[in-house]
Structures are given as structure tokens and as C-alpha cells.
Amino acid sequence: MASPTAPLTIERACNLRALNSFGLPAVAHTLVRIRGDADVRRVLDHPELGRAPKLVLGGGSNLVLTRDPRAVVLRVEVAGRRLVETRDDAWIVEFGAGESWHDAVAWTLDQGWPGLENLGLIPGTVGATPVQNIGAYGIELADRFDALDAVDLITGRSVTLDARACNFGYRDSVFKQGGFGGLAGKSLITRVRLRLPRPWQPVRGYLDLERRLAETGQHDPDARAIFDAVCAVRRAKLPDPAVLGNAGSFFKNPVVSAEQCRDITGRDPHLVHYPMPDGQFKLAAGWLIDACGWKGKSIGGAGVYERQALVLVNRGSATGAEVLTLARAIQESVYGRFGIRLEPEPVVV
Ligand code: EPU
């Protein structure tokens, strides 16, 4: 944590292109690097910055910047990783919100604390993972979550939130929810504690992952082998943001009633759909977009990735406006053909 006497690092006219994984152009009039709770309080006490609106920026991997933010950008760089506790039923590990998520996963495996292997190679920082409740290959962050520390952006008070308080849903949490009780834009996550269950049990069953494990002859894989398989599947299917700007899946997979699902499969028997415990069905948005012929298409510098239609990419010179125009065109054609409204996953500024 930053020493309470260290000066606040305030930057002006800061180019955000390298700070968002889409590589979209935007300039922050003011950017402050946050290295601990005390830095947040110093921003709040600052005569110029204290009352200004704030935009919390982690790895910028779930963000579409359509303009220069009017808010003061708080770039979270809280460092640190430690084992908090070894219990009979779990290891509890803690990370500073500014740590790279993928490095955090790899570190826990190196230490002999498995449990996060299915979530390898997800871009972004640890602090962003509860915000959208990241998930992949059968696990969501909520399944491994213990608690987090955050600072209230109005009062400056440090608080600890458990899973219940985070109100996790599919790619959703209290940090994305507005209105009464929601915390969107109201708090800055500084540390996250994860609960890795003992004894370890592999989470298997996801088709792509099983295929990869079978191909490499891994019939009884350990956590490291699952991690390697997950990383290989992701590398084959998803663009590396360092090479081709993107924000992962651009839309959530829509959830529909059994009746609506039957209606669509009646016309399109190949529709990829998964039953949910409550009797509804989750549809593969990538399949819907692909079926509308969008794969590989572009509008301006924004495009639909050739190998996964759910991922929008920056072909080099895209603006946020072009990304949104493309996203709207996709939404319209999916609605026109299937009667389903796709909901964007990233935060749009
Ligand atoms: N599909 C197509 N065409 C496409 C894309 C997908 O037909 O262009 C089909 C696939 O063949 C597959 C199905 O759709 O049968 C699902 O595709 P995939 O396995 O790639 O998973 P997804 O539902 O598109 C979700 C998450 C990903 C996560 C993967 C693996 C969401 C919004 N996305 O993608 O998360 O990595 O499952 O668990 O839930 C992210 O959130 O940024 C993200 C990458």
C-alpha cells in the first residue's frame, strides 16, 4: 500500500489508447494512479478533484471508450499477493486490485493452490474480475470468491463486501448495477480475496476443453494440465488484445424461455442452446451473430472476429463510435431474424 505521505500522481492530458484493450482513442483530462486506499481518500480530499465525477479504470479490458471521459480517471494500480489463510476446506488468497488476473492465476498454481485454472488467460486486472463476474469453461469468479475490500468514492470509507453483498449474476454484480443499492461508479475495489476449495476437484465438461484434453491424451488432468488446455483453447479462438484490440465477448449470451427456444430451434435446428436450472435456455450469442453472416465483416475500423463472432475487434484505426455502430447493426439483424435483443457486455463510456 502507498505510504500516506507519498505524493498523489496526477497526470494531465493522458492518452488512454494503451490503457484500454480495444485500443480505442481517448484522452483523460486528468488521470490519477491509485496504489492504495489512502490515495483514494487523498483524491476525495483534493480541492479540485474531490467533487469531480470519477471513472475507475483497471486493465481497461471490458471497456468501450466512445469519447474523452468527462470524469477524472482513477487508474487502479494496487499491488500485492499473499496467502491469507490455509483452512481445512480451502486456501484463502488475496490480491491487490491492480495485479494482472492471468499472472495471479498462474501464481496460485505455482504455489500449489489450484482452483482458478479454468479462468486462465482472461485479460484484465484482479480488481475488475468481480465487477463483471468473469467466467469461462464452467467456472465463474463467484464460485471462487471470498470477499473484497473497496473504498466508497463519496465518503472515502474502506468497506469489506462478501459474495452476498456483491450480488453476483451472469456477467453482473452490484458494481455494474445503478440505482438504489447499486454501486456502479460509487466505489473502487482495492483488494480481492479468493477461496480455493480443498480438496481440489477438476471442473470438466466444457466441450472445447474436453476436446483439447482428449487430443493431448490427458484423461486424468491435474490443475496445470487444465490450465494449459484452457490457455490453448483461448489462444486458438480469441484474439490477443496485444495484437488485435478487443474486449472479449461483446454481448452476453441471451437467456430465453423454453417456448422461445423451441420456436427458434423449430426454424433453426442448429441453434446452440443450453438448459438452465430454472427451465429457461441460454443461447450462444456467437452462433446467432454468425448465423446472420457477420463473421469477418467490418464497419470502418471495427470488425467481427473471423474465428468467434461474439468478439468485436479493432482492425487498427477503429473509433469507439464505429464499434458502437457495428454493435447496433449486429443487434438489429439478430433481432430481425430471431426476435432476440443482444445486450452488450462491456461498459460503454
Ligand atoms: N459459435 C458459433 N459461431 C461463432 C461463435 C460461437 O457457432 O462465431 C458457437 C460455438 O461453436 C459454440 C457456441 O457458439 O458451440 C459457444 O461458443 P464458445 O464456446 O466460444 O463460448 P461463448 O458462449 O461464445 C462464453 C463466454 C466467454 C468464455 C467462453 C468459454 C459469454 C458472453 N462469453 O463464450 O467469455 O470464454 O464462453 O466459457 O458468456 C468474455 O466474457 O469476454 C468471454 C470471452
Residues whose N, C-alpha, C, O or C-beta is under 5 A from the ligand:
A	BS01	EPU	G135 A136 Y137 G138 A247 G248 S249 F251 K252 N253 V272 A284 G286 W287 D290 R307 Q308 A309 L310
